[in-house]
Amino acid sequence: MIVPETLIRTAERADDAALGALDRAAWSTLHAVLPAPVPPYGPFFDDRHLPADYLLAEREGVVVGYIRVVPPTPLAATAHVRQIQGLVVAEAARGHGVARALLRAAMDRARADGAARMTLRVLGHNAPARALYAAEGFAVEGVLPGELFLAGEYVDDVLMGRSLALR
């Protein structure tokens, strides 16, 4: 089987509908902390979610994934940190390196922007995401036990981070 090449690029306003559809199709209790989306759907981008915050993955001209990376706070004291606040890959594209390519591109861009550290939060029961992050050098830096109540169960919020220094 030939796997198409993955193109990683910065999102544009014109990607709004495709990213919204991807987000809705990929919604799962494995990674979502918000309820399942229901119509009418709002725009994907808004004043807090800007196209420049997103890198997206395309295969054969189709958006198959995205990663959102932003400063964790507006404070000057955290200007050297970037935080992943969303990583989504279409079901059909999973297992083909799309998430890894997005993650690596996000770290490269953060380094180019002068960041020295990257952090994220992941649900404790999301073993596939945690394994990917660990394989890419992220370490568990804290756990908030039972921090979230999702689908009738308490779920840990796992804090992970890594240096962006090249190894």
N, C-alpha and C positions, 0 to 999 in steps of 0.2 A: 504494500500500500504506500502510495506517495503522499506525504504530508505537505500541504501547502506552506509556503514561507509566511512567517508572521512579521508584519510591519508594525512597529511601535511608533506612535506619533502623539503630539499634544492634541487634545480635543478642541473642537471648534463649536461655535453656537449651532451650526448646521447639524451637529451630531446629536442634538437634544432628543429627537424622537427615537433614534436607534438605541441610545443609551437608556432611555426610559423603558423601552421594550425589553432590552436585555436585563435590566434590573428587575422588572416584574417577572420575567420568565425564570430567572435564577433565584427568586426569593425562596428561602428555606429556613426552617427553625434551626438548622445546623449553624447558621451564621447571622441571622437577622435578629435584631433586638426590637424592631418596630413591627407592628402588625402587618399582615399581608396587605398589599395595596389593593384598593377597590376603586372602580370608576366613580366619578370622573377623575382621570389622572391629571395631576398638575405637571408643570414643566419639570424636566430633570434639573436644569440649571436655574439658580435663583441668586439672590444677593450674597448668600453665604456659600454657594456651590458654583464656582466660576469655571469656565472651560479650561483656563490656564492651570487649574489645580489637578487636572486629570490627564493621565496618559492612557491611550487606548490601544488595543491590539486589533489589527485587521488581518483577515485571511481572504485572499481573492476578493478584496473590496468590501467584505462584510465585517462589521464590528463584532468581535467575539470575546472581548474582555476589556476591563478598565481597572485602573488603580488610582485612588485619590490620595495625594500627598500634600500636606499643608504644615505650616508651623503649628506647634501644639497650643501656643498662646500668643497674644499680641505683645508680650513682655520682651524687652531687650535681653533679659537674662536667659531666654530660651531661643534666641535667634539662631543659634548654632544647631538646633534640633529640627528634624522634620518628622511628622507622624503620619503613618498610613491610616487613613480613615475610610477604607473601603477597598476591597479587591474582589472582583467578580469575573467569572469566566463562564461562557455559555456551556451548557451541558455537553453539546456535541464536540466542543474543542478541549474538554478536560482530558488530562493524561497525555497531552502533546506538547508540554513545555510552555504554554501560554502564560500561566501564572508566574512561573520562574522568570520568563523573559520580561514580563511587566515589572516584577520585583527588582530585577537587576537594572532595568532601565531607570526605575524610580531612584534607586541608590546612586546611579551614575549622575542623574540630573541633580540630585540633592548635593552630591559632592561638587559638581560644577557651580552650584549656587552658593558654595562655601559652607555647607552644613558638615558637621563633624559626627553627628549621631542620628540614628533613626529609631523610632519607637512605634509600638502598635499595641492594640488590645485585641484579644481573640477569646472567643467563648471556650471555656474549658472542655466542652464535649466535641469541639471541632478538631478532631485528631488529624485529618488530612492537612488542614491549614497549619496547625502547630508543627507537623512534621516538615512541611515545606519551609517554614520560617526557621526552624532549627537547622535544617540542611543548608540554609543560606546565612548562617552565622548568628542568628538571633538567639538570645538566651532568656529564660524566664527570670524576670527581675522582681516579680511580685505576683501574688494571687489574692484576689478579693473573694473569699469563699461565699458562695450563695448570694452574690451581689445582685443577680438578676433573677426575676421570676418569669419564666418563659414556658408556654405550653403546659402549665400546671406543675412545673418543677423548678427548683432553685438551681441556678447554673453559676459556676465560677467565672469571674472575669480575670483573665490571665494577661499580665502586663509583660511585654517582651521588648527587648532593645538590643542594639548593637552599635559598635563604633563604625564609622564609615571610612576609617583609615584603610588603605589598600593593604592587603596581606601579601 
